Structures are given as structure tokens and as C-alpha cells.
Amino acid sequence: METSGSYLAVIKVVGVGGGGTNAVNRMVDAGLRGVEFIAANTDAQALQMCDADIKLNIGIDLTKGLGAGANPEVGFGAAAESRDDIKEALKGADMVFVTAGEGGGTGTGAAPVIAEIAKNEIGALTVGVVTKPFEFEGTQRMRQADEGIARLREVVDTLIVIPNEKLLAIVERRTTILEAFREADNVLRQGVQGITDLITIPGLINLDFADVRTIMSDAGSALMGIGTAGGENRAADAAKFAISSPLLEESVEGATGILLNITGGRELGLFEVNEAAEIVQGAADPNANIIFGTVTDESMGDEVRVTVIATGFDHGRHRSSSAPAARRAPAERSDRPRSPREQTDEAARRSRDRLPRADRERSSLEISDDDIDIPPFLR
């Protein structure tokens, strides 16, 4: 019998507005584990159809549950009115994702309020994951999106912006409008899951909340790239696709922090993982702090998916290596880098102590320039 004295990070995902609540539904359908889902919307009817654990009908007095009418000021007022309810729903969180489709009323206006509460009042690591409108949605919506993104960037630790227009490069020409919006929701889901899986799925060498916080605390703007490939060189090809992904508005070259998620079936090889990680490492800043984990997911079949979250472009805001003292630390970590022998000893110990794995499991390694003279699979 094993008794657990460890502290598990509390992760909450808040879907704001129509796009955000749709993304939450996608995450629930995908079986995202170890997180609590919250939906916040001014549209009471749409909220009822959401599968979130907690549903917040914000701004009831202001909107009467009828929506924000594509007016971000109404969305802002609705969140301000329901500030106490939002704070109560976020209580106890170590990490909060705020996801929304920018350009409308509720998501654009309410997301910065919710993020500010999460970061400044709850003390959670706060990550925004939002989409920009398709160009066919009009200049007014795009302008509102740009303004909302600028406000949100000021109140989150890290902001990942996914331009919907970039999705046109990765979908078929005959894709319908409905399918295009579903794909946008799906990319929001992948952005959140690419991070949460690294924290919530136990692994041989633990990649914990503190690792993620090191990369994402006060990191500013972030980029996300996703690549999927099959065949003999599947992991390497997926890594190349990820760092050249159409979703990336810029190159990862200037990134000083990178989270790397490599997902595949049980046959995913150690050298495959190492090769993929080296490809991403070669594309990033030479001194970049790169932390990666592998997630085993039987639904991938013979394919491998690589998700890259690149941070540290806003050098003026970039944090020190330690997080603010006000933030709770679910796991204590030594600042001294572990030697390869220490890492393998720890792996062996955890392998003995571990409970049987579920159908998906994660192992991770941290790339260090100090390990350059050891075998590639330990880099």
C-alpha cells in the first residue's frame, strides 16, 4: 500500500464566451484529465449546453442572460459584476488557463477580468490561450480582438495567440465554415492539453508544476506549433512540422524557454524522442531552457504528435528563474542541476515505487547544455 504525501497541482480551465465554452466542450470530449472546467458566459442558453464542471452566468443584472451583443464593454461589465462569483470558482487554483475566441463581446471583455483575478487575487500561474478571428469575420471584430489581446497580455503570465486565419493553411479547401470554427476550438484544446498532460499524467521522471512554472511565469507572449507525422522518421518529421507550423506567427529562434510535448503510442522509442527534442533545441536560442515530456496515447496509432510552446520573447517582462514568493509551490525542487547518474537513480527509484500505469503515461527528460558529453538519450 502506498501513501501519498505529495501535493497535486490544482489546474482550472476557464472557457469565456462562446468560443471559450466550445473549447471547454472539446476538452471534455477529449478526456482531458486532472483539470477542473469552468464556463463563464453572458448567454444563459449557450451556457446550459456546456459540459463544464462549473457554469458561471456572469452579468445577469446587466445582460439578463441574453449575451453581450458583440460588445466587449458589456463583457467587461458582466465580469466586473460577477467578480465575487469568479473568485470563488477560482479559489485554490495553482494554475489557471483562460481560453476565449477574441473579437466578440464576452470573451474579449471578460477574459482580462478573469485573468486578473486568477493572477493577482488567487496567486495562480495564469495562461491565456485565445484565437484571433478569421479575416472574413470583418475588420470591426479584428480590431476588437487586437484590443482585447493587448489588455489580456497585461494580466497573464503567458499568452498564446492562435490566428484562425493560419488554420486555412492546414485544412482542406472544401472545409465548411462550421468545420473551420470547430478546428479553431480544437486548436485551443490542443494548446491547453499540450501543457496540462505534462503536469497531470505521472511519469518515470516527474515533470511537475514547478518545471512548467519556470518556463511560463511572467513569460509574456508565447507561440504554439503542432506537428503530426507517421512513417520511419515520424518523431523527427513531427518536430520539424511543429517548429515550422503555420500556426506560428514568428520563428521559435528567439525563444528562451520551450515546453515540448511528444505524444505517441506505446511503441514510441527513446531515440525517436531524443531526435525530436534535438531538432527543436537546434531551432531555439542556444541558451534556451527546454523542458520536454512524452505522453503515451494509444489513440495515436503509428503517428507521433509534437507540441511546442515557445516563450521568453518579451525580454523586458521575462522572469527570473524563481517564481514570485506569493505563488504556491506544489513541489519543492533544488536549484542544483541533477547529474545524469542522479536522474537515472531517481528514475529507478520511482519505477519501483510507482503504481500500475493507466492507458496513458508520461516520461520526461530535461535538456541541459552540461550533459552534452553523455549519450544522446540522456541529454
C-alpha positions in Angstrom: 0.0 0.0 0.0 1.3 3.4 -1.0 0.5 6.6 0.9 0.8 9.8 -1.0 2.1 12.8 0.8 2.7 14.8 -2.4 0.7 17.8 -3.3 -1.1 17.7 -6.7 -1.3 21.0 -8.6 -4.8 22.3 -8.9 -5.4 23.3 -12.5 -8.6 25.1 -13.7 -9.5 25.9 -17.3 -11.9 28.8 -17.8 -13.7 29.0 -21.1 -15.0 32.5 -21.6 -17.7 33.4 -24.1 -19.0 31.3 -26.9 -15.6 30.3 -28.3 -14.2 29.6 -24.9 -17.1 27.4 -23.8 -17.0 25.5 -27.1 -13.3 24.8 -26.5 -14.1 23.5 -23.0 -16.6 21.1 -24.5 -13.8 19.9 -26.9 -11.5 19.3 -23.9 -14.2 17.4 -22.0 -14.9 15.2 -25.1 -11.1 14.6 -25.5 -10.9 13.3 -21.9 -8.5 15.9 -20.6 -7.6 14.7 -17.1 -6.6 16.3 -13.9 -8.2 19.6 -14.5 -11.4 21.4 -13.4 -13.5 23.1 -16.1 -15.3 26.4 -15.7 -17.5 28.0 -18.3 -18.2 31.8 -18.0 -20.8 33.3 -20.4 -23.4 36.0 -20.6 -25.6 33.8 -22.8 -27.5 31.6 -20.4 -28.9 29.4 -23.1 -25.5 28.6 -24.5 -24.1 28.0 -21.0 -26.7 25.3 -20.4 -25.3 23.2 -23.2 -21.8 23.4 -21.9 -20.3 20.3 -20.2 -18.1 22.3 -17.7 -17.9 21.3 -14.0 -18.9 24.9 -13.0 -21.1 27.2 -15.1 -21.0 30.9 -14.3 -23.7 33.0 -15.9 -21.9 36.3 -15.5 -23.5 39.8 -15.5 -27.1 38.6 -15.0 -28.3 42.1 -14.0 -26.5 43.7 -16.9 -27.3 41.3 -19.7 -30.4 39.4 -18.4 -28.7 36.2 -19.6 -29.1 37.3 -23.3 -25.4 37.8 -24.2 -23.1 40.7 -24.7 -24.2 41.7 -28.2 -20.6 41.5 -29.5 -19.7 44.5 -27.3 -16.6 43.9 -25.2 -17.6 46.7 -22.8 -20.7 44.7 -21.9 -18.5 41.6 -21.4 -16.2 43.6 -19.2 -19.1 44.9 -17.1 -20.6 41.5 -16.8 -17.3 40.0 -15.4 -16.9 43.0 -13.0 -20.5 42.4 -11.8 -19.8 38.8 -11.1 -16.3 39.3 -9.7 -17.0 37.6 -6.4 -18.5 34.5 -8.1 -15.5 34.3 -10.4 -13.1 34.5 -7.4 -15.0 31.8 -5.6 -14.8 29.5 -8.6 -11.1 30.0 -9.0 -10.3 29.6 -5.3 -7.5 27.1 -4.6 -6.1 27.0 -8.1 -2.3 26.7 -8.7 -2.7 27.2 -12.5 -5.5 28.8 -14.5 -6.0 28.7 -18.2 -8.2 31.4 -19.6 -9.4 30.5 -23.1 -11.6 32.5 -25.4 -12.2 33.4 -29.0 -11.2 37.1 -29.3 -13.3 39.7 -31.2 -16.7 39.2 -29.7 -18.3 40.6 -26.6 -18.0 38.2 -23.7 -14.7 36.6 -24.4 -12.9 39.8 -25.4 -14.3 41.9 -22.5 -14.5 39.3 -19.7 -11.3 37.4 -20.2 -8.9 40.1 -18.9 -11.0 40.5 -15.7 -11.0 36.7 -15.0 -7.3 36.5 -15.7 -6.5 39.4 -13.4 -8.5 37.8 -10.6 -6.7 34.5 -11.2 -3.2 36.0 -11.1 -3.4 38.9 -8.6 -6.1 37.6 -6.2 -5.7 33.9 -6.3 -2.0 33.9 -7.0 -2.2 31.2 -9.7 0.1 30.8 -12.7 -2.2 32.3 -15.3 -2.0 31.4 -19.0 -4.2 32.9 -21.8 -4.9 30.7 -24.8 -7.0 32.7 -27.3 -7.8 32.8 -31.0 -7.9 35.8 -33.4 -10.8 35.9 -35.9 -10.8 34.8 -39.4 -10.5 37.7 -41.8 -13.9 37.0 -43.3 -15.4 37.9 -39.8 -14.7 41.6 -40.6 -12.4 44.5 -39.6 -14.5 45.5 -36.6 -14.2 42.1 -35.0 -10.5 42.0 -35.7 -10.0 45.4 -34.2 -11.8 44.4 -31.0 -9.7 41.2 -30.9 -6.5 43.2 -31.1 -7.6 45.5 -28.3 -8.7 42.5 -26.2 -5.5 40.7 -26.7 -3.5 43.8 -25.7 -5.5 44.0 -22.4 -5.2 40.3 -21.7 -1.4 40.3 -22.3 -1.0 42.8 -19.4 -2.7 40.5 -16.8 -1.5 37.0 -17.6 1.9 35.2 -17.1 1.9 33.8 -20.6 -0.4 34.5 -23.6 -0.7 32.1 -26.6 -2.5 33.7 -29.5 -3.7 31.4 -32.3 -4.6 33.2 -35.6 -7.6 31.5 -37.0 -6.6 32.7 -40.5 -3.5 30.4 -40.2 -5.8 27.4 -39.9 -6.6 27.8 -43.6 -3.1 26.5 -44.4 -3.8 23.2 -42.6 -7.3 22.4 -43.5 -8.7 21.2 -46.8 -10.0 23.6 -49.4 -13.6 22.2 -49.2 -13.7 22.7 -45.4 -17.1 24.3 -44.3 -17.3 27.4 -42.1 -18.7 25.2 -39.3 -15.8 22.8 -39.6 -13.3 25.8 -39.6 -14.7 27.0 -36.3 -14.6 23.5 -34.9 -11.0 23.3 -35.9 -10.3 26.6 -34.1 -11.9 25.2 -31.0 -9.8 22.0 -31.4 -6.5 24.0 -31.6 -7.4 25.8 -28.4 -7.9 22.4 -26.8 -4.5 21.2 -28.1 -2.8 24.2 -26.7 -4.2 23.6 -23.2 -3.8 19.8 -23.3 -0.2 20.1 -24.6 0.7 21.7 -21.3 -1.6 20.0 -18.8 -0.7 16.5 -19.8 2.9 17.2 -18.9 1.8 18.0 -15.3 -1.2 15.7 -14.6 0.0 12.4 -16.1 2.5 10.7 -13.8 5.8 9.8 -15.4 9.1 7.9 -14.8 11.0 11.2 -14.2 8.4 13.7 -13.0 7.9 16.8 -15.0 6.0 18.8 -12.3 4.2 22.0 -11.9 7.4 23.8 -10.8 9.0 22.9 -14.2 6.1 24.4 -16.1 6.1 27.5 -13.9 9.8 28.1 -14.5 9.1 28.3 -18.2 5.8 30.2 -18.1 5.8 32.6 -15.1 5.8 36.2 -16.4 7.0 35.0 -19.8 4.8 37.3 -21.9 3.9 36.3 -25.4 4.2 32.7 -26.4 4.0 30.8 -29.7 2.5 27.3 -30.2 3.3 24.9 -33.0 1.8 21.5 -33.6 3.2 18.8 -35.9 1.9 15.2 -36.6 3.7 12.6 -38.7 3.9 8.9 -39.4 6.5 6.7 -41.0 10.1 5.7 -40.3 11.1 9.3 -39.2 7.8 10.2 -37.6 9.1 11.9 -34.5 11.7 13.9 -36.3 9.2 14.9 -39.0 6.6 15.9 -36.5 9.2 18.1 -34.7 10.1 19.8 -38.0 6.4 20.3 -38.8 5.8 21.8 -35.3 8.6 24.4 -35.5 7.6 25.4 -39.0 3.8 25.2 -38.2 1.5 27.6 -40.0 0.2 28.4 -36.5 3.5 30.1 -35.6 3.4 33.8 -36.5 7.1 34.0 -35.8 10.1 31.7 -35.6 10.9 29.9 -32.3 14.5 31.1 -32.9 14.3 33.8 -30.2 12.6 31.7 -27.6 14.4 31.5 -24.3 12.0 28.9 -22.8 10.3 26.0 -24.5 7.9 23.3 -23.3 7.9 20.3 -25.6 5.2 17.6 -25.6 5.9 14.5 -27.6 2.8 12.2 -27.8 2.7 8.7 -29.4 1.7 5.1 -28.9 3.4 2.6 -26.7 6.0 1.9 -29.4 7.4 5.4 -29.3 11.1 4.9 -29.0 13.6 6.7 -26.7 15.9 7.6 -29.6 12.9 9.0 -31.5 12.1 11.2 -28.6 15.7 12.4 -28.3 15.9 13.1 -32.1 12.7 15.2 -31.9 14.0 17.1 -28.9 17.3 17.9 -30.6 15.6 19.3 -33.6 13.6 21.7 -31.5 16.7 22.5 -29.4 18.6 23.3 -32.6 15.9 25.8 -33.7 15.7 27.7 -30.4 18.0 30.1 -28.7 21.3 28.4 -27.8 20.8 29.2 -24.2 17.1 28.3 -24.1 15.7 26.4 -21.2 14.0 23.4 -22.9 11.8 21.0 -20.8 10.0 18.2 -22.5 7.9 15.2 -21.7 6.5 12.3 -23.6 2.9 11.2 -23.3 1.8 7.7 -24.4 -1.6 7.7 -26.0 -2.9 4.6 -27.7 -5.3 6.6 -29.9 -2.3 8.0 -31.8 -1.7 4.7 -33.6 1.5 4.8 -35.6 1.7 8.6 -35.6 3.5 11.0 -33.3 2.4 14.5 -32.4 4.8 17.2 -31.2 3.5 20.3 -29.5 5.9 23.2 -29.0 5.1 26.1 -26.6 7.9 28.7 -27.0 8.1 31.6 -24.5 10.5 34.3 -23.5 10.2 36.7 -26.5 9.3 39.7 -24.3 12.7 40.1 -22.7 11.6 43.1 -20.7 9.0 41.0 -18.9 10.9 37.8 -18.7 11.1 36.4 -15.2 14.0 35.3 -13.1 14.5 31.6 -12.7 12.5 31.6 -9.5 8.8 32.3 -9.3 7.4 35.1 -7.0 7.2 34.0 -3.4 3.4 34.7 -3.3 2.9 31.7 -5.7 2.3 28.4 -4.1 4.8 25.6 -4.9 3.2 22.2 -5.1 6.6 20.6 -5.3 9.9 21.8 -3.9 12.9 21.5 -6.3 16.5 22.0 -5.8 18.2 24.7 -8.0 21.2 22.4 -8.4 21.1 20.6 -11.8 20.9 16.8 -11.3 23.7 14.8 -12.8 22.8 12.0 -15.3 23.5 9.4 -12.6 21.2 11.1 -10.2 18.5 11.3 -12.9 18.8 7.6 -13.7 18.9 6.6 -10.0 15.8 8.7 -9.4 14.1 7.0 -12.4 14.9 3.6 -11.0 13.5 4.5 -7.6 10.3 5.9 -9.0 9.9 2.9 -11.2 9.9 0.6 -8.1 7.5 2.8 -6.1 5.1 3.5 -8.9 1.5 2.2 -9.0 0.4 0.4 -12.2 0.0 2.9 -15.1 -3.2 3.8 -16.8 -3.6 3.6 -20.5 -1.6 6.8 -21.0 1.7 7.5 -19.2 4.3 10.2 -19.5 8.1 10.2 -19.1 10.3 13.3 -19.3 13.8 14.5 -19.6 15.3 17.9 -19.2 17.8 19.1 -21.8 20.9 20.6 -20.3 24.0 22.0 -22.0 26.0 20.5 -19.2 25.0 17.0 -20.4 26.5 17.4 -23.9 29.2 14.8 -23.4 26.8 12.0 -22.4 24.8 9.6 -24.6 22.2 11.4 -26.7 19.3 9.7 -25.0 20.2 11.3 -21.6 20.6 14.8 -23.0 
